[in-house]
């Protein structure tokens, strides 16, 4: 599913490049004076485990670019703490009837989407929209009172509870301050639509521009 979505976005991005080339008459005007590649890499706060990547291709002189490229947001959060992974050893069976300490989990999501751009004087606003896939893997944490297994007795095994999955959409909006022809600094907001993380994150990134 993820590979299929990624393929569709790449294909869509290539179509966008062709369309933008046609819109500005790239066949008769030198693209070196019009079209730019750019990318940005950023994180969010307070959820610093979330990271964002954007890759764009657009006419930098245009006041509005409806489609400039694609972006990706990833998130990995391991909440197993001091418990060591014993899932490949015991599966879901508490063989030694060790003390059960409740559930621990590992969260992961991937978001794939597109972006638009609005030029404001020398700076710009980037707006992104993405389709998000979320997965929560749940495990049973145990404690071995003899402290033979795991991390001083703390370990986890597979839980009989099924993996939780969710699909949703997220969006971002950020203001890019153009520092030079090749660098920019962006700040804005990123939505977290996932059930366990429903809030808005402060987003900070650095961007790079390459003349085509």
C-alpha positions as CSV (number, residue, x, y, z in Angstrom):
1,X,0.0,0.0,0.0
2,X,2.7,2.5,1.0
3,X,4.8,1.7,-2.1
4,X,1.7,2.2,-4.3
5,X,0.9,5.6,-2.7
6,X,4.6,6.7,-3.1
7,X,4.5,5.6,-6.8
8,X,1.4,7.6,-7.5
9,X,2.8,10.7,-5.8
10,X,6.1,10.4,-7.8
11,X,4.1,10.0,-11.0
12,X,1.9,13.0,-10.1
13,X,5.0,15.1,-9.4
14,X,6.5,14.3,-12.8
15,X,3.2,15.3,-14.5
16,X,3.3,18.6,-12.5
17,X,6.8,19.3,-13.7
18,X,5.7,18.9,-17.3
19,X,2.6,21.0,-16.8
20,X,4.5,23.8,-15.1
21,X,7.0,23.7,-18.0
22,X,4.1,24.2,-20.4
23,X,2.5,26.9,-18.4
24,X,5.5,29.2,-18.7
25,X,6.4,28.3,-22.3
26,X,9.6,26.5,-21.4
27,X,10.0,25.4,-24.9
28,X,10.6,28.9,-26.1
29,X,12.0,30.5,-22.9
30,X,15.2,29.4,-21.2
31,X,14.3,27.3,-18.1
32,X,17.5,28.5,-16.4
33,X,15.9,31.9,-15.8
34,X,12.6,30.6,-14.6
35,X,12.5,27.1,-13.0
36,X,14.0,26.1,-9.7
37,X,14.5,22.9,-7.7
38,X,14.2,23.3,-3.9
39,X,13.9,21.1,-0.9
40,X,13.3,21.6,2.8
41,X,14.1,19.4,5.9
42,X,12.4,20.1,9.2
43,X,11.2,18.8,12.6
44,X,8.3,19.7,14.8
45,X,7.9,20.7,18.4
46,X,7.1,19.5,21.0
47,X,6.9,16.1,19.1
48,X,10.5,16.1,18.0
49,X,10.3,12.5,16.7
50,X,8.4,13.8,13.7
51,X,10.3,14.8,10.6
52,X,9.3,16.4,7.3
53,X,10.9,16.4,3.9
54,X,9.7,18.4,0.8
55,X,11.0,18.4,-2.8
56,X,9.7,21.0,-5.2
57,X,10.1,22.3,-8.7
58,X,8.5,25.6,-9.7
59,X,8.6,29.0,-11.3
60,X,10.0,31.1,-8.6
61,X,8.8,34.4,-10.2
62,X,5.2,33.3,-10.2
63,X,2.9,34.8,-7.5
64,X,1.1,31.6,-7.1
65,X,2.1,28.0,-7.8
66,X,-0.9,25.6,-7.3
67,X,1.3,22.5,-7.5
68,X,5.0,22.6,-6.8
69,X,5.9,19.1,-5.7
70,X,5.5,16.6,-2.9
71,X,6.2,16.3,0.8
72,X,6.7,13.5,3.3
73,X,6.1,13.4,7.0
74,X,7.4,10.5,9.1
75,X,7.1,9.7,12.8
76,X,8.6,7.0,15.0
77,X,8.0,6.8,18.7
78,X,9.2,3.9,20.8
79,X,7.4,3.7,24.1
80,X,8.8,0.4,25.3
81,X,11.1,2.2,27.7
82,X,13.5,-0.1,29.6
83,X,11.8,-3.3,28.5
84,X,13.9,-5.4,26.1
85,X,12.5,-7.0,23.0
86,X,11.8,-10.7,23.5
87,X,9.1,-11.1,20.8
88,X,11.2,-13.4,18.7
89,X,11.9,-15.6,21.7
90,X,8.5,-16.1,23.3
91,X,6.0,-14.8,20.9
92,X,2.8,-14.1,22.9
93,X,3.4,-16.7,25.7
94,X,4.4,-15.7,29.2
95,X,6.3,-18.9,29.7
96,X,7.6,-18.3,33.2
97,X,4.4,-16.6,34.5
98,X,6.3,-13.4,35.1
99,X,4.7,-10.3,36.4
100,X,2.7,-8.4,33.9
101,X,3.4,-4.7,33.8
102,X,0.8,-3.7,31.2
103,X,1.0,-2.6,27.6
104,X,3.9,-0.8,25.8
105,X,3.9,0.2,22.2
106,X,5.7,1.5,19.2
107,X,4.0,4.1,17.0
108,X,4.8,4.8,13.4
109,X,3.2,6.9,10.6
110,X,4.0,8.0,7.1
111,X,2.4,10.8,5.3
112,X,2.6,11.5,1.5
113,X,1.3,14.6,-0.2
114,X,1.5,17.6,-2.4
115,X,2.3,21.3,-1.9
116,X,1.3,24.7,-3.2
117,X,3.2,28.0,-3.0
118,X,2.3,31.7,-2.6
119,X,5.0,34.4,-3.2
120,X,4.9,37.3,-0.8
121,X,7.4,40.0,-1.8
122,X,10.8,38.2,-1.5
123,X,9.5,35.5,0.8
124,X,6.9,32.7,0.3
125,X,4.2,30.6,1.9
126,X,4.2,26.9,1.4
127,X,1.0,24.9,2.0
128,X,1.0,21.1,2.1
129,X,-1.6,18.4,2.2
130,X,-0.9,14.8,2.8
131,X,-2.5,11.4,3.2
132,X,-1.3,9.7,6.4
133,X,-1.0,6.1,7.4
134,X,-0.7,5.3,11.1
135,X,0.3,2.0,12.9
136,X,0.5,1.2,16.6
137,X,2.2,-2.1,17.5
138,X,1.2,-3.2,21.0
139,X,3.3,-5.4,23.3
140,X,3.0,-7.0,26.8
141,X,5.6,-5.9,29.2
142,X,6.8,-8.4,31.8
143,X,9.2,-8.5,34.8
144,X,11.4,-11.5,35.7
145,X,11.9,-11.3,39.5
146,X,15.1,-13.3,39.1
147,X,16.3,-10.6,36.7
148,X,17.7,-13.2,34.3
149,X,15.7,-12.2,31.2
150,X,15.7,-8.9,29.5
151,X,17.1,-5.7,30.8
152,X,17.6,-6.5,34.5
153,X,14.4,-8.6,34.3
154,X,12.4,-6.1,32.2
155,X,11.3,-7.4,28.8
156,X,8.3,-7.5,26.5
157,X,6.6,-10.0,24.3
158,X,3.9,-9.9,21.6
159,X,0.5,-8.9,22.8
160,X,-2.7,-10.8,21.8
161,X,-4.2,-7.3,21.1
162,X,-4.3,-6.5,17.3
163,X,-2.2,-3.8,15.7
164,X,-4.1,-0.5,15.6
165,X,-4.2,1.3,12.2
166,X,-5.7,4.6,11.1
167,X,-5.7,6.7,8.0
168,X,-6.3,10.4,7.9
169,X,-5.2,13.7,6.3
170,X,-2.8,16.3,7.7
171,X,-1.9,19.7,6.5
172,X,0.9,22.2,7.0
173,X,1.3,25.9,6.4
174,X,4.6,27.7,6.8
175,X,6.3,31.0,6.0
176,X,9.6,30.8,4.3
177,X,12.1,33.6,4.9
178,X,14.4,33.7,1.9
179,X,17.9,34.3,3.3
180,X,19.7,34.1,0.0
181,X,19.4,32.7,-3.5
182,X,20.1,29.2,-2.1
183,X,18.9,29.1,1.5
184,X,15.6,29.7,3.4
185,X,14.3,29.3,6.9
186,X,10.8,28.2,7.4
187,X,8.4,28.3,10.4
188,X,4.8,27.3,10.6
189,X,2.3,24.8,11.8
190,X,1.6,21.1,11.1
191,X,-1.6,19.3,12.0
192,X,-1.6,15.9,13.7
193,X,-4.9,14.3,12.9
194,X,-4.1,10.9,14.4
195,X,-6.3,9.9,17.3
196,X,-3.5,9.7,19.9
197,X,-1.8,12.9,18.7
198,X,-4.6,15.3,17.8
199,X,-3.0,18.7,18.0
200,X,-1.0,21.3,16.0
201,X,2.8,21.2,16.0
202,X,5.2,24.1,15.6
203,X,7.3,23.3,12.5
204,X,10.8,24.6,11.8
205,X,12.9,23.8,8.8
206,X,15.7,24.8,6.6
207,X,15.4,24.9,2.8
208,X,17.8,24.7,-0.1
209,X,17.3,26.0,-3.6
210,X,19.0,24.8,-6.8
211,X,18.8,26.7,-10.1
212,X,17.7,24.4,-12.9
